[in-house]
Amino acid sequence: MNDSTKILKLEIMKRSFLRMQTELAINPKSGGVGKQLTAQRERVKRFVKRHRINPDLASPCFTRAEKAQLRISYRTKK
């Protein structure tokens, strides 16, 4: 997988995450969206780690602690 394909896939995953987050904000009682959101966050995190992508490209998907941890691992693997 080349770099542009990785970034495109990451953008699709990020868009999906943001859509779910918006849905949850609009209707907090919608069933299972919170679990889907958590699962999508984990998928994005694994993808960023596996492909050594700059975590700042997917920053809306992570908490501050996750961003810091991913930045450290990104810099050490480079």
C-alpha angles and dihedrals in degrees: 000000000000125000097260091052091050092051092046091051090047090052090052091050091047092049090051090050093050092048091053091046090053091048090052092049092051096044111019093178096058106126121252099355092114091055091046089050092053091047092050091049089054091048091052091047092051091047092051092048095044096049096035094235122167104266091217088075090067098033098134089064097059139066119235092260092050091049091052092048093048092047090054093049091044092054095046094049094049 
